[in-house]
Amino acid sequence: MCRNITVLRGLEPAATEQEIYAAAQQYVRKVGGLSGLSTTTKSAVDKAVAAIAAATTELLADLPARRVPPATEPPLRRIAAREVATADD
């Protein structure tokens, strides 16, 4: 499995639409070998990301609860935590 795609199952609170979409983008870019979007790739990438995000949402809803939360937090949560910490300083 790609090390950069974060585990979303078992997060507390549950994974958000933004986190699911970000994971789908990571997956599509990795599989497609894309570092950025161009006018020729944008449509295909957008379609794939939407399909994978929908499938991921369904998968997370259908899987049983996890006994142990994932060891790492998704990148969006890490960024938000840093912003809160910076604002508190």
N, C-alpha and C positions, 0 to 999 in steps of 0.2 A: 504494500500500500504506500502511496505517496506520503512522506512524512509531513508535508506542509498542510495537508487537509486535516483539520481538527475534528475530533470526535464530537458529535452533537448530541448523541443519545445519552440521556441521564443527566443533562445539565439542569441546574436549579437556579433560577427559573428556567423553564424549557427554552429551547432554541427559538430565536425570533425569526421572522421572515427574512430580515436583513442577513442574519448569520447563515441561514440556509442558502440564500442567494449568493453570498460571498463564497461559500464552499462549492456551490455549483460552478461559479466562475473559475475558481481555482482548478477544478477538475477538467473543465472544458479547455482551459488554456494549456494545462499539462498534457492532456491527451492529444490536443490539436497542435502542440508544439508552437504555440503562439505567445509572443511576449507583449503584443499590443494588437489593437484592432485597426483594420483598414476598411475602406469602403467596400472592398470585395469580400471581406470576411465577416463584417459586422452582422449582416442578416443571419447567416448560418450560426454564428456564435450566439446571438440573442435567442434564436429558436432553440438551440441545444440547451442553453442555460435555463430557459423557462421550463423545458421538459424535465430536466434533471432536478430542478428545484421542486417541481410538482411531485416527482417520484420520491424525492427525499422527504418531503412533508408527509406523504402517504406512508412511507416506510417507518418514519419515526412514530407516527400515530399507531401503526399496527404492531410494532415491537413491544414486548413486555417491558415493564420498568426495569431499570438497571439496579443491581444491589449496591454497587459502588460507583460513585460519580467518576467521570473521566479525570485523568491526572492533570490535564492541561485545560486552560480556558481558551475559548475561541479568540482570535485576534481582535475582533471588535470589542469584546469585553475588556481585554488588556488595555486597549487604547483608551476606552472610557475610564477605566480605573486610574490610568496615568493622568488623564485630564482632571479628574477629581482631586488627585493628590497634588497636582500642580496648582490648582485653584485654591487649595487649602494653605499653601505656603505663603 
